[in-house]
């Protein structure tokens, strides 16, 4: 293959079209991960002290949606050989690159610090807001029932809770602590009836694993972005040169 074939406009257009297909698939993947996070793993976000986790998820969701839009726009810009659209396409590629890099780095940093955050705040949240704040109550019950745990550190934490101090109840722990959840099953704290292990460590491992996935997705797609930016820039300058060729009445076909 000759140098003109390797570096010609048609060759770069074909490669950029292939890139946009992979880019579109990557965008659908990013969007899928973000939606999966919101549907399946977002119930306990209200228990977190910082907004870092929801910020990561919403930025990833935005990036995934933007990727799909930009991939179609890129295909149209290549088809029409529109340099103005190509400039906008490159700008959006850079913007998505920055968003995904931020998501990847933020998720990586938060992964290293989530254990500390939970150790500092989770027990206080359990003891202070259970049966006081509806959203936090639902999140605590979801966490205890699905992670098969009781209390932040231990089931004994519950005897210090605001809930037991304020309410008249026979329960020693919430019903969601029970191995088989039923109404008022928390009246007995016998090991045959309730889960004794705390939720903090299990929640930390769960979040660290998921944050690793979010970090890998964000940083992994960044590599793809760099390829697209280089190809789009190369096509832009090729098309600019072609316009100069036409202005000078030279043979355009020789440069394709």
Secondary structure, DSSP 8 states (H G I E B T S, - for coil): --HHHHHSHHHHHHHHHHHHHHHHHHHHHHHHHHHHHHHHS-TTGGG-SSSHHHHHHHHHHHHHHHHHHHHHHHHHHHHHT-HHHHHHHHHHHHHHHHHHHHHHHHHHHHHHHHHHHHHHHHHHHHHHHTTTSHHHHHHHHHHHHHHT--SSSBGGGGGG-HHHHHS--S-SS-GGGBSS--TTGGG---TTTB--B-SHHHHHHHHHHHHHHHHHHHHHHHHHHHHHHHHHHHHHHHHHHHHHHHHTT--GGGG-
